[in-house]
Amino acid sequence: MQKKWWMESVGYQIYPKSFYDHNDDGIGDLKGIIAKLDYLNDLGVNLLWICPFYDSPMDDNGYDVRNYFDVSEAFGTMEDVHELIKEAHQRNIKIVLDYVLNHTSDEHPWFIESRKNKDNPYRDYYIWHDGKIVDGQKVEPTNWGSFFGGSAWAYDETSDAYYMKIFSPKMPDLNWKNQAVQEAMIKVAKTWLDWGVDGFRIDAVSHLDRAPFEDAIAKPGEKYPLDWYKFSNLPKVHDYLKTLNKEVFSVYDCVAIGEVGGSASIEAGLTYSAFDSQELSMVFNFDHNWCNNLDQVISAKKLKTHVKDLKNVFNGWQQAFATKGWLPLNWLNHDQPRLMSQYGDYKYPLASGKMLATALHFMRGTPFIYQGEEIGMTNFPFDDVSQFNDVSSIASYRYHLEQEPDDPVKALKKTALRSRDNPRTAMQWSKEAYAGFSAVKPIPLVNPNYKKINVENQLKDQNSLFHHYQKLIQLRRFSQYHDIITWGTFEMLDTSDELYVYLRRYDDDTLLVVNSFSRKKQTFNLAGFDVLDVIISNQKTYEIKQKTLHLKPYESIVFKVKENL
């Protein structure tokens, strides 16, 4: 295995719109990120994944790119970008940007040209189809559904044809079969790398190919079935990525992290990012994001983590990649509910928050923290549909309302639990007005619990969640345990369903990582181990009686041990 810089990194994801407003216009900006680099450096992270700040109409918060080589006015200027890269590098912090390959904005010059007429040179940059005639009426070419609801096709009056858009109608899909598209996107990547960025998180990377245009199987009454296999993880995607690797990724000392979503199998993940794949450095998957009863409840207090499923997901990916590849480790990103609302316990916020952090950060891979995770930010308490900004959340609300039109409150609550607006609330810096995010009323939502949960409070409290994350990062990056945490093998131990316990081994050293996901007291048999030291714990004391570890609710502890074989 060739050791790379990104394997020894700890990442932090920034959603610029809601991170910090430097110029007091109500929206986060690039200068706001620059202003908080010392905070991030103190936390200990050395890699920043920054979500899109490209010029964009913001239909989907910047993932609808209008110009890959310019900055949205709301976020700043290209001078700010260059300053951010310079200031981060002076602190030995790498910068990773979103690389949006699947689509552009419908306001991108390519698409504006593409829709002018069918003979335009840019027509083939996108996926166009004349549609089909049913009962004398022109309809979509297929019945495929979109991730954001409705059809995966949009009708364009200008050229009397349909274009594919598996997300929003304002996000037309690029046609990667066109060599000119591949060359144009290679130019995008090379330009940003030449400007000094250190790699990319590649958005929707699994969607670059399309199945033959044949209808998906629909359930009774279903007009537009969402069949991921019509445009996810298809064979040609790997040809495109091998080209990108050959022309870009392997030429630069950069990291390329793919987003393959929840439909990619572990085998597919290896195809994308095994050491010998010649495609990507690693891939994010979402298999671990929904291991609870979210679909069955409408109250966060009724959520229950399916710990056995969660452990099996983690173990499956860890074992598959043990010698064949490298994994990013993350609890959430800008598309998932807040960690503390999803898997934490509102009765034990500090203990459960620290336990979740330890459980993730001692695994093999590159950890990523999502902004606010390190202080335990929670989901927003939505009480009105007007509070939703995210296009997919609005579509979800409408869907739930269609299912039960007489119960709008239930539709609101179901949407709220998994809304993408949850992780996009303003970062809670202090107990000052607007959470210290801005001096004026922010455009992002501000969670009313900011006076209790904020950076300022946690920096002062040595027992805070922030300081626990800081210590986890210090252990991984700078301590005597760097090698075993970074390069050691992983073995999950068979335990009760409420415990997640695993071993890390490197040379002659062994770490035992014990995590309780329960409000109830638990026990773990230490008969096979001699405890040599405690590396980190979320409790002030621990209890071992007759080789049995007695765990308090959500207790998490890492021992250095000697195995009695």
ZAMARGU-4260 file (C-alpha; in steps of 0.2 Angstrom, whole numbers, plus 5000, padded with zeros to 4 digits):
<rodrens>
0) 5000/5000/5000 | 5007/5017/4995 | 5004/5030/5009 | 4997/5046/5004 | 4995/5063/5013
5) 4976/5061/5013 | 4977/5045/5023 | 4985/5054/5038 | 4972/5069/5037 | 4957/5073/5047
10) 4944/5082/5036 | 4931/5096/5040 | 4916/5099/5029 | 4911/5118/5026 | 4894/5123/5019
15) 4899/5141/5015 | 4882/5148/5015 | 4879/5144/5034 | 4897/5144/5041 | 4901/5162/5045
20) 4896/5179/5038 | 4911/5190/5037 | 4903/5205/5028 | 4886/5205/5037 | 4874/5203/5023
25) 4866/5188/5031 | 4875/5174/5021 | 4891/5165/5024 | 4906/5169/5013 | 4924/5165/5009
30) 4931/5178/5020 | 4921/5171/5034 | 4930/5154/5031 | 4947/5163/5031 | 4942/5172/5048
35) 4939/5155/5056 | 4955/5146/5050 | 4963/5148/5067 | 4948/5140/5075 | 4949/5125/5063
40) 4968/5124/5065 | 4965/5123/5084 | 4952/5110/5082 | 4966/5100/5073 | 4959/5097/5056
45) 4971/5098/5041 | 4959/5096/5026 | 4944/5107/5022 | 4931/5101/5010 | 4921/5116/5005
50) 4905/5115/4996 | 4902/5124/4980 | 4904/5143/4980 | 4905/5144/4961 | 4894/5157/4951
55) 4876/5149/4952 | 4858/5154/4952 | 4857/5144/4968 | 4842/5133/4964 | 4851/5119/4973
60) 4863/5129/4984 | 4877/5130/4972 | 4877/5113/4965 | 4869/5121/4949 | 4885/5129/4942
65) 4883/5143/4930 | 4902/5146/4928 | 4915/5134/4935 | 4929/5148/4934 | 4920/5161/4944
70) 4913/5164/4962 | 4895/5168/4966 | 4894/5186/4971 | 4886/5181/4988 | 4902/5172/4993
75) 4915/5184/4987 | 4928/5185/4973 | 4941/5175/4965 | 4954/5185/4975 | 4945/5179/4991
80) 4948/5161/4984 | 4966/5163/4981 | 4968/5171/4998 | 4959/5157/5006 | 4970/5144/4998
85) 4986/5154/5003 | 4980/5156/5021 | 4975/5138/5023 | 4991/5132/5016 | 5001/5143/5028
90) 4993/5133/5042 | 4996/5116/5033 | 4978/5114/5029 | 4973/5107/5012 | 4958/5113/5002
95) 4946/5101/4993 | 4932/5108/4982 | 4916/5100/4976 | 4918/5095/4958 | 4901/5094/4950
100) 4902/5082/4935 | 4884/5076/4932 | 4875/5093/4928 | 4876/5111/4926 | 4864/5125/4929
105) 4852/5129/4915 | 4860/5146/4915 | 4877/5139/4910 | 4882/5146/4893 | 4883/5128/4886
110) 4865/5125/4890 | 4859/5142/4884 | 4868/5137/4867 | 4862/5119/4868 | 4843/5124/4869
115) 4844/5136/4854 | 4841/5123/4841 | 4845/5105/4837 | 4860/5109/4826 | 4869/5119/4839
120) 4887/5113/4842 | 4883/5112/4861 | 4867/5102/4858 | 4876/5086/4862 | 4883/5093/4878
125) 4867/5088/4886 | 4855/5073/4885 | 4841/5078/4873 | 4826/5067/4867 | 4811/5072/4856
130) 4800/5062/4867 | 4786/5050/4862 | 4768/5051/4856 | 4755/5043/4867 | 4737/5045/4862
135) 4741/5059/4850 | 4751/5068/4864 | 4769/5071/4866 | 4776/5064/4882 | 4792/5061/4891
140) 4804/5048/4882 | 4803/5037/4898 | 4793/5037/4914 | 4809/5038/4925 | 4807/5048/4941
145) 4819/5062/4947 | 4828/5062/4964 | 4819/5078/4968 | 4801/5072/4963 | 4792/5071/4946
150) 4799/5066/4930 | 4818/5064/4926 | 4814/5074/4910 | 4810/5092/4907 | 4801/5099/4892
155) 4809/5114/4883 | 4798/5124/4872 | 4812/5133/4863 | 4818/5117/4854 | 4802/5107/4856
160) 4811/5093/4865 | 4815/5085/4882 | 4831/5086/4892 | 4836/5074/4906 | 4838/5081/4923
165) 4839/5068/4937 | 4838/5082/4950 | 4830/5099/4947 | 4824/5106/4930 | 4836/5119/4932
170) 4850/5106/4933 | 4851/5098/4916 | 4862/5082/4915 | 4878/5083/4905 | 4881/5070/4891
175) 4897/5061/4896 | 4897/5051/4880 | 4902/5067/4871 | 4921/5068/4871 | 4920/5087/4871
180) 4911/5086/4888 | 4925/5075/4895 | 4938/5087/4889 | 4929/5102/4895 | 4927/5095/4913
185) 4946/5089/4913 | 4950/5108/4910 | 4939/5113/4925 | 4949/5101/4936 | 4966/5105/4930
190) 4962/5124/4931 | 4958/5123/4950 | 4972/5111/4954 | 4984/5124/4945 | 4976/5137/4956
195) 4982/5127/4971 | 4967/5117/4978 | 4972/5099/4984 | 4959/5089/4977 | 4940/5086/4975
200) 4925/5078/4982 | 4916/5073/4966 | 4897/5076/4967 | 4885/5063/4961 | 4899/5053/4953
205) 4890/5037/4951 | 4877/5045/4939 | 4888/5049/4923 | 4880/5035/4913 | 4862/5031/4907
210) 4853/5015/4904 | 4844/5012/4888 | 4829/5024/4887 | 4816/5011/4892 | 4802/5013/4905
215) 4805/5008/4923 | 4793/4996/4932 | 4780/5006/4941 | 4770/5002/4956 | 4751/5004/4954
220) 4746/5022/4953 | 4765/5027/4951 | 4768/5039/4937 | 4787/5042/4938 | 4795/5028/4947
225) 4813/5032/4954 | 4823/5018/4948 | 4841/5022/4953 | 4848/5008/4942 | 4843/5018/4926
230) 4856/5031/4930 | 4867/5025/4944 | 4883/5015/4945 | 4883/5009/4926 | 4898/5003/4917
235) 4903/5018/4907 | 4905/5028/4923 | 4921/5018/4926 | 4928/5022/4909 | 4925/5041/4912
240) 4934/5040/4929 | 4949/5031/4922 | 4951/5045/4909 | 4950/5058/4923 | 4962/5048/4933
245) 4974/5047/4919 | 4973/5065/4913 | 4971/5073/4930 | 4971/5064/4947 | 4987/5053/4944
250) 4996/5069/4937 | 4993/5079/4952 | 4996/5074/4970 | 4978/5077/4974 | 4964/5067/4982
255) 4948/5062/4973 | 4934/5057/4984 | 4918/5051/4975 | 4900/5052/4981 | 4892/5035/4977
260) 4877/5036/4988 | 4867/5022/4995 | 4864/5012/4980 | 4882/5007/4977 | 4887/4990/4984
265) 4903/4987/4993 | 4909/4978/4978 | 4905/4993/4967 | 4914/5004/4980 | 4930/4994/4977
270) 4928/4995/4959 | 4928/5014/4961 | 4942/5016/4973 | 4952/5000/4976 | 4971/5004/4976
275) 4972/4996/4959 | 4956/5004/4952 | 4965/5018/4943 | 4949/5029/4947 | 4946/5037/4964
280) 4956/5039/4980 | 4940/5034/4991 | 4921/5035/4990 | 4908/5041/5002 | 4893/5029/5004
285) 4877/5032/5014 | 4874/5015/5020 | 4876/5020/5038 | 4866/5036/5038 | 4849/5028/5040
290) 4851/5014/5052 | 4836/5018/5062 | 4817/5019/5062 | 4816/5036/5054 | 4803/5031/5041
295) 4791/5024/5055 | 4790/5039/5066 | 4786/5058/5066 | 4795/5063/5082 | 4813/5064/5085
300) 4811/5057/5103 | 4804/5041/5095 | 4819/5038/5085 | 4829/5022/5089 | 4846/5017/5082
305) 4847/5000/5074 | 4864/4997/5082 | 4866/4979/5074 | 4863/4986/5057 | 4874/5000/5060
310) 4888/4989/5066 | 4886/4977/5051 | 4887/4991/5039 | 4903/4998/5046 | 4911/4981/5048
315) 4906/4976/5030 | 4915/4991/5022 | 4930/4990/5034 | 4933/4972/5031 | 4931/4974/5012
320) 4943/4988/5011 | 4955/4981/5024 | 4969/4978/5011 | 4962/4983/4995 | 4957/5002/4998
325) 4954/5017/5009 | 4938/5024/5016 | 4932/5041/5021 | 4924/5040/5039 | 4909/5052/5042
330) 4893/5053/5051 | 4884/5065/5040 | 4886/5079/5027 | 4876/5093/5020 | 4862/5081/5014
335) 4859/5071/5030 | 4850/5075/5047 | 4861/5082/5061 | 4871/5068/5070 | 4864/5072/5087
340) 4846/5071/5081 | 4849/5055/5071 | 4859/5044/5082 | 4862/5054/5098 | 4851/5054/5114
345) 4843/5070/5119 | 4843/5064/5137 | 4862/5060/5136 | 4868/5073/5124 | 4886/5074/5130
350) 4889/5056/5133 | 4881/5050/5117 | 4890/5064/5107 | 4907/5059/5113 | 4903/5040/5111
355) 4898/5043/5093 | 4914/5053/5089 | 4925/5040/5097 | 4916/5026/5088 | 4920/5034/5071
360) 4937/5041/5074 | 4946/5026/5079 | 4941/5016/5064 | 4953/5014/5049 | 4951/5028/5036
365) 4951/5047/5035 | 4938/5055/5047 | 4927/5070/5041 | 4918/5081/5053 | 4903/5091/5047
370) 4902/5109/5053 | 4894/5110/5070 | 4896/5092/5073 | 4910/5095/5085 | 4899/5105/5096
375) 4884/5094/5095 | 4872/5105/5084 | 4855/5097/5082 | 4840/5097/5069 | 4830/5113/5067
380) 4813/5113/5076 | 4802/5116/5060 | 4784/5122/5064 | 4779/5129/5047 | 4782/5123/5029
385) 4788/5140/5024 | 4804/5137/5034 | 4810/5124/5021 | 4822/5131/5009 | 4829/5115/5001
390) 4821/5110/4985 | 4821/5092/4989 | 4813/5095/5006 | 4799/5105/4998 | 4796/5091/4986
395) 4796/5078/5000 | 4783/5089/5010 | 4772/5089/4994 | 4774/5070/4992 | 4769/5067/5010
400) 4754/5079/5009 | 4748/5070/4993 | 4749/5053/5003 | 4739/5060/5018 | 4730/5076/5012
405) 4720/5078/5028 | 4736/5079/5039 | 4748/5093/5034 | 4756/5092/5052 | 4761/5074/5049
410) 4768/5079/5032 | 4778/5093/5040 | 4785/5082/5054 | 4790/5068/5042 | 4799/5080/5031
415) 4807/5089/5045 | 4816/5074/5052 | 4826/5071/5036 | 4826/5088/5028 | 4842/5094/5020
420) 4839/5111/5029 | 4844/5103/5045 | 4863/5102/5042 | 4862/5119/5033 | 4857/5130/5048
425) 4869/5144/5053 | 4884/5138/5063 | 4882/5142/5081 | 4898/5152/5086 | 4891/5161/5102
430) 4876/5166/5112 | 4876/5183/5104 | 4862/5188/5092 | 4860/5176/5077 | 4872/5164/5086
435) 4887/5175/5082 | 4885/5170/5063 | 4881/5187/5057 | 4877/5205/5063 | 4861/5205/5053
440) 4846/5192/5052 | 4854/5177/5042 | 4847/5170/5027 | 4851/5152/5034 | 4839/5147/5048
445) 4846/5149/5066 | 4842/5135/5078 | 4835/5143/5094 | 4846/5132/5105 | 4861/5142/5100
450) 4862/5151/5117 | 4866/5134/5125 | 4875/5125/5111 | 4889/5136/5103 | 4908/5136/5101
455) 4911/5150/5113 | 4903/5140/5128 | 4912/5124/5123 | 4929/5132/5121 | 4928/5137/5139
460) 4923/5120/5145 | 4937/5107/5145 | 4924/5093/5147 | 4914/5099/5131 | 4911/5089/5115
465) 4923/5101/5106 | 4938/5096/5117 | 4934/5078/5115 | 4934/5080/5096 | 4950/5090/5098
470) 4958/5076/5108 | 4953/5062/5096 | 4961/5072/5082 | 4977/5075/5092 | 4978/5056/5096
475) 4976/5052/5077 | 4988/5065/5071 | 5002/5068/5084 | 5002/5055/5097 | 5012/5039/5100
480) 4996/5030/5094 | 4997/5039/5076 | 5002/5023/5068 | 4990/5011/5075 | 4975/5023/5073
485) 4980/5027/5055 | 4987/5011/5048 | 4981/4997/5060 | 4970/4983/5056 | 4952/4983/5061
490) 4942/4968/5069 | 4924/4970/5076 | 4921/4959/5091 | 4905/4949/5093 | 4895/4958/5107
495) 4877/4962/5112 | 4867/4972/5100 | 4869/4988/5110 | 4888/4988/5110 | 4900/4992/5096
500) 4917/4985/5100 | 4932/4983/5089 | 4951/4980/5090 | 4965/4990/5081 | 4981/4981/5079
505) 4998/4987/5072 | 5015/4978/5075 | 5014/4972/5093 | 5001/4985/5099 | 4983/4983/5101
510) 4969/4995/5105 | 4952/4990/5112 | 4938/5002/5107 | 4922/5000/5117 | 4906/5010/5113
515) 4889/5008/5121 | 4874/5014/5111 | 4862/5011/5126 | 4853/5021/5140 | 4855/5006/5150
520) 4870/4999/5159 | 4880/4986/5149 | 4894/4974/5152 | 4909/4968/5142 | 4919/4953/5146
525) 4938/4958/5147 | 4944/4940/5150 | 4954/4940/5134 | 4963/4956/5138 | 4975/4964/5150
530) 4972/4982/5151 | 4988/4992/5150 | 4982/5010/5148 | 4966/5021/5145 | 4969/5031/5129
535) 4952/5041/5130 | 4936/5040/5138 | 4920/5050/5139 | 4918/5047/5158 | 4928/5053/5172
540) 4929/5035/5179 | 4927/5017/5173 | 4923/5001/5182 | 4931/4984/5180 | 4926/4970/5192
545) 4932/4952/5190 | 4937/4955/5172 | 4920/4963/5167 | 4919/4981/5161 | 4903/4989/5168
550) 4897/5003/5156 | 4887/5018/5160 | 4874/5024/5148 | 4883/5028/5131 | 4900/5025/5139
555) 4914/5025/5127 | 4932/5020/5131 | 4948/5015/5122 | 4961/5004/5131 | 4978/4999/5126
560) 4978/4981/5129 | 4988/4965/5129 | 4979/4950/5121 | 4979/4934/5131 | 4979/4922/5116
</rodrens>
